[in-house]
Amino acid sequence: ESAFLYVQKIFIRDSAVNAICHGADLAIPGILKLTDGIKVKSTVALFTLKGELVALARALMTSDDIMNKEKGLAAKTVRVVMPVDTYPRMWKAKSSHSSQSLAQEQVQGAT
């Protein structure tokens, strides 16, 4: 973490950490705070609030844009540093049933 003293920083929600560790890009709702002066295409370091380095990313918008928008992708993950499952998984998994198979089950149950 100390090697990144001069890199722009984005501090992310604990609920976003494991998704980033799996390679997801950072969306604005996952951001808690950030340093000023982030420019598009600049390298940023993604940190937890505890100061743990999660990943390096490429900024997709400026720090001003990130602060003024409520949604959208803020950074593209380039290199993950933190091991997967250091933080618990918080994103929703897709249902194992497709809507078509669910409809078929409902029809079969009605007969």
Number of C-alpha atoms within 10 A of each C-alpha: 10 7 6 12 9 9 14 19 22 26 21 23 14 19 14 22 26 21 19 25 22 15 15 16 18 25 17 19 16 19 20 14 16 19 12 13 12 23 17 15 14 16 20 25 24 27 24 18 14 8 11 13 19 25 21 23 24 21 24 20 17 18 20 12 15 23 14 10 11 10 11 13 15 25 27 20 23 15 15 18 14 18 12 17 12 11 15 13 17 12 10 6 7 7 7 8 10 10 10 9 11 12 12 12 12 11 10 9 8 7 5
